[in-house]
Amino acid sequence: MKIMMKNSASLFVAYLFFMGIVLGQVMPLSGETSEKPFKGKMKEMIESAKTANDHQAIAKYYLEEEAKAKALVSEHQEMASWYKERRQINKTTIYVHNRKHCERLVKYHCCPK
């Protein structure tokens, strides 16, 4: 019984850790400011770009977004394989749910429609 409780506690801590990472990516802390332009502002920037610096700023933004997406994909690929390995040891459905969540995010960021 103690081993089962220890495994459950470890699983819970791991789950909280991964959710903290995901939420940390989605919801910045209140004191942080985001340099990411709003979609409307980006549209305005594209429409009004005239100089090389304007176009370089737009390219820089999209290159940064690409790097973030690649990092997110890599992170979720690792988590999906981690959940797949754990699922083979422990038949808990949370592993299946979380693995599918990670796989959906990888597919979305790799191959958006």
C-alpha positions in Angstrom: 0.0 0.0 0.0 2.9 2.4 0.9 4.5 1.7 -2.5 1.2 2.5 -4.3 0.8 5.7 -2.4 4.4 6.7 -3.1 3.9 6.0 -6.9 0.6 8.0 -6.8 2.3 10.9 -5.1 5.2 10.8 -7.6 2.8 10.8 -10.5 0.9 13.7 -9.0 4.1 15.7 -8.6 5.2 14.9 -12.1 1.7 16.0 -13.4 1.9 19.3 -11.6 5.4 19.9 -12.9 4.4 19.3 -16.5 1.2 21.4 -16.1 3.3 24.2 -14.6 5.6 24.1 -17.7 2.6 24.2 -20.1 0.8 27.0 -18.2 4.0 28.9 -17.9 4.2 29.0 -21.6 0.6 30.0 -22.1 0.1 32.4 -19.2 3.0 34.8 -18.4 3.4 36.1 -14.9 1.5 39.4 -14.2 4.7 41.5 -14.1 5.9 40.3 -17.5 5.3 42.2 -20.7 5.0 40.5 -24.0 6.8 41.9 -27.0 4.7 39.8 -29.3 2.6 42.1 -31.4 -1.1 41.6 -31.5 -2.5 40.0 -34.7 -4.1 43.3 -35.7 -0.8 45.2 -35.1 1.1 42.6 -37.1 -1.3 43.0 -40.0 -0.8 46.7 -39.8 3.0 46.3 -39.7 2.9 44.1 -42.8 0.7 46.5 -44.7 2.7 49.5 -43.9 6.2 48.0 -44.2 8.3 50.1 -46.5 11.9 49.9 -45.4 14.3 47.0 -45.1 14.2 47.5 -41.3 10.4 47.1 -41.3 10.6 43.8 -43.2 13.5 42.6 -41.0 11.4 43.3 -37.9 8.5 41.2 -39.4 10.9 38.4 -40.3 12.4 38.4 -36.9 9.0 38.1 -35.2 8.1 35.0 -37.4 11.5 33.4 -36.9 11.1 33.8 -33.1 7.6 32.3 -33.3 9.0 29.4 -35.3 11.7 28.7 -32.7 9.1 28.8 -29.9 6.9 26.3 -31.9 9.9 24.0 -32.5 10.8 24.0 -28.8 7.2 23.3 -27.9 7.0 20.4 -30.3 10.3 18.9 -29.0 9.0 19.2 -25.4 5.7 17.5 -26.2 7.4 14.7 -28.2 9.5 14.0 -25.1 6.5 14.1 -22.8 4.4 11.8 -25.2 7.1 9.2 -25.2 7.4 9.5 -21.4 3.7 8.9 -21.0 3.8 6.0 -23.4 6.6 4.3 -21.4 4.7 4.8 -18.1 1.5 3.5 -19.6 3.2 0.2 -20.3 4.2 0.0 -16.6 1.0 1.4 -15.0 -2.3 0.9 -16.8 -3.7 4.3 -15.6 -5.8 6.2 -18.2 -4.2 9.5 -17.3 -1.1 8.4 -19.2 -3.2 7.7 -22.3 -5.0 11.0 -22.1 -1.8 13.0 -21.5 0.0 11.2 -24.3 -2.8 12.0 -26.7 -2.8 15.6 -25.6 0.9 15.9 -26.3 0.6 14.1 -29.7 -2.2 16.5 -30.7 -0.1 19.5 -29.9 2.9 18.1 -31.8 0.6 17.5 -34.8 -0.9 21.0 -34.6 2.5 22.8 -34.3 4.2 20.6 -37.0 1.4 20.5 -39.5 -1.2 23.3 -39.0 -4.0 23.2 -41.5 
